Amino acid sequence: MRSTASTKLASGLKRLTKNRAALELIFAGVLWGFGFIATVWALRAFTPTETLVFRFIIAAIVGEVFYLLAKGPNFTTIREELFRALPAGLLLGGMLLLQTIGLKYTTATKSGFLTSLYVIIVPLLNAWFFKAPSTLKNYLIVGLALAGTFILVDANLSGINAGDLWTIGCSVFAAFHIIYIGKISNRVGNAFRFNNFQSFWCLLALMPLYIAQERSPMPVDWTPWLGVLCLGLGSSIIAFYLQVRTQRVLSDSTASMLFLLESPFAAVFGFLILNERLSLFQTLGAITIMIASVLQIWLDPSNKKAAVSENKKGSV
């Protein structure tokens, strides 16, 4: 039974090439970028905790229904997969709770920049705690990407407030989540169901907060519900599934760099939907982020097997 699962996983990885994985993660960035707009809609009527609880009710239940309809009941490895998703779910829940609280007090563009600090934190944590190799080239690309994000927010971070501090905490949780997914992604039997389970743990972790607080009145406007629906279906079910799937092939540093693309996508959606306007200076920032992402894909040994073989050669 275990060998059959390993064979299926190996064949799946052969079909998922480096370029295809990058394209899938870019599409996830589009969904996460729109998630900023959806969160703004939801927060018009709901608290951060309510927004996340409703989001993960949709993600956990609808996602599992989709899986059961497509694959049928499978209880062989459910215990193992469920507990493997526990750390990911707790990290994801903490990350999104801090980010959503931060969006109550700071701007979406500032939140996007501060969240993107995980791009620096991921290689640092990997190098310090997991002895992963890092080069000056990687840090230069990280610096270029962060410079682009800084330009995107008009090079203005004056007046740090409580929301900014919540968002900085979010970036730390995000870094640990990326690293954890990178460590266990090759042992995940089905990426879609793993994502369902991490959504379940997010929901379970948030329920005490939801029960303890007063309920918001049900909104008359449909926009907050549309925001919650977009977050549940797009940002959680599809985008986080693609993260688990593509991190089987892409390195943590490349994946975290591609996650930065959510910032320019959020700016585009803000322009189209919320009538926010980018200056020429901010547009330069969006282009800089995209250039850095392309350089990271091109220069980084993104295929994990290739990266391992290079490390072995260097250690001989």
Secondary structure as GFF3:
##gff-version 3
##sequence-region A 1 316
A	DSSP	alpha_helix	2	15	.	.	.	ID=ss1
A	DSSP	alpha_helix	18	42	.	.	.	ID=ss2
A	DSSP	alpha_helix	48	71	.	.	.	ID=ss3
A	DSSP	alpha_helix	78	84	.	.	.	ID=ss4
A	DSSP	alpha_helix	86	103	.	.	.	ID=ss5
A	DSSP	alpha_helix	108	115	.	.	.	ID=ss6
A	DSSP	alpha_helix	118	129	.	.	.	ID=ss7
A	DSSP	alpha_helix	136	152	.	.	.	ID=ss8
A	DSSP	alpha_helix	162	184	.	.	.	ID=ss9
A	DSSP	three_ten_helix	185	187	.	.	.	ID=ss10
A	DSSP	alpha_helix	191	212	.	.	.	ID=ss11
A	DSSP	alpha_helix	223	230	.	.	.	ID=ss12
A	DSSP	pi_helix	231	239	.	.	.	ID=ss13
A	DSSP	alpha_helix	240	246	.	.	.	ID=ss14
A	DSSP	alpha_helix	252	259	.	.	.	ID=ss15
A	DSSP	alpha_helix	262	273	.	.	.	ID=ss16
A	DSSP	alpha_helix	280	299	.	.	.	ID=ss17
A	DSSP	alpha_helix	304	315	.	.	.	ID=ss18
###
